[in-house]
Amino acid sequence: MLFLEVKAFPNSGKHAVVIDKTGVIRCYVKAAPEDGKANRELIKLLADICAVPTKHISIKRGLTDRKKYLAIDVALSLEQFLERLNSGVQKKTLLNFINLN
């Protein structure tokens, strides 16, 4: 099980995953933060990038906050997860992975 903290940006007009200079994973989704739409889109975004089923990702804390704590049922270390995240995004034209320095 991997536990991850992300900062969500709903209504952003794009799908993107960004790691800022402090190491915070920022997830941008198009959906509005109403009726759980943005949360579902966030889970689908990460699941698609990391090639895991959406049922393996759950939001443990922060359902209504920008800061979210996710549990991902996958046998990966954080480093392996970030590598998979990076390589998965590079294969998708709709998504961006930017390391801000």
QUIRAFEN-V768301 format. One record per pair of residues at least 12 apart in sequence whose C-alpha atoms are under 7 Angstrom apart, sorted by the first residue. I is the first residue (numbers start at 1). J is the second residue. D is the distance in Angstrom with one decimal. If there is no record, write none. Layout:
i:I j:J d:D
i:I j:J d:D
//
This chain:
i:1 j:71 d:6.7
i:1 j:72 d:5.8
i:1 j:73 d:4.7
i:1 j:74 d:5.5
i:1 j:75 d:6.2
i:2 j:71 d:5.8
i:2 j:72 d:5.1
i:2 j:73 d:6.4
i:2 j:74 d:6.5
i:2 j:76 d:6.9
i:2 j:77 d:7.0
i:3 j:69 d:7.0
i:3 j:70 d:5.6
i:3 j:71 d:4.6
i:3 j:72 d:6.3
i:4 j:69 d:5.7
i:4 j:70 d:5.1
i:4 j:71 d:6.4
i:5 j:68 d:5.7
i:5 j:69 d:4.6
i:5 j:70 d:6.2
i:6 j:24 d:6.5
i:6 j:25 d:4.9
i:6 j:26 d:5.8
i:6 j:27 d:6.9
i:6 j:67 d:5.9
i:6 j:68 d:5.4
i:6 j:69 d:6.5
i:7 j:25 d:6.2
i:7 j:26 d:4.8
i:7 j:27 d:6.2
i:7 j:66 d:5.3
i:7 j:67 d:4.5
i:7 j:68 d:6.1
i:8 j:26 d:5.9
i:8 j:27 d:4.9
i:8 j:28 d:6.1
i:8 j:66 d:4.8
i:8 j:67 d:6.3
i:9 j:27 d:6.0
i:9 j:28 d:4.7
i:9 j:29 d:6.3
i:9 j:66 d:6.7
i:10 j:28 d:6.1
i:10 j:29 d:5.0
i:10 j:30 d:5.9
i:10 j:31 d:5.8
i:10 j:32 d:5.6
i:10 j:33 d:6.0
i:10 j:38 d:5.9
i:11 j:29 d:6.3
i:11 j:30 d:4.7
i:11 j:31 d:5.3
i:11 j:32 d:4.9
i:12 j:28 d:5.9
i:12 j:29 d:5.8
i:12 j:30 d:5.2
i:13 j:29 d:6.8
i:13 j:30 d:4.6
i:14 j:28 d:6.3
i:14 j:29 d:5.7
i:14 j:30 d:5.3
i:15 j:28 d:5.3
i:15 j:29 d:4.8
i:15 j:30 d:6.3
i:15 j:94 d:6.8
i:15 j:95 d:5.6
i:16 j:28 d:5.0
i:16 j:29 d:6.9
i:16 j:95 d:4.9
i:16 j:96 d:4.9
i:16 j:97 d:6.7
i:17 j:96 d:6.0
i:17 j:97 d:5.4
i:18 j:97 d:5.3
i:18 j:98 d:5.1
i:18 j:99 d:6.5
i:19 j:98 d:6.3
i:19 j:99 d:5.2
i:19 j:100 d:6.6
i:20 j:99 d:6.0
i:20 j:100 d:4.9
i:21 j:100 d:5.3
i:21 j:101 d:5.1
i:29 j:41 d:6.6
i:29 j:42 d:6.4
i:43 j:57 d:6.4
i:49 j:85 d:5.9
i:49 j:88 d:4.7
i:49 j:89 d:5.8
i:50 j:84 d:5.8
i:50 j:85 d:5.6
i:50 j:88 d:6.1
i:56 j:72 d:5.6
i:56 j:73 d:4.9
i:57 j:70 d:6.8
i:57 j:71 d:5.7
i:57 j:72 d:4.5
i:57 j:73 d:6.4
i:58 j:70 d:5.6
i:58 j:71 d:5.4
i:58 j:72 d:6.6
i:59 j:71 d:6.4
//
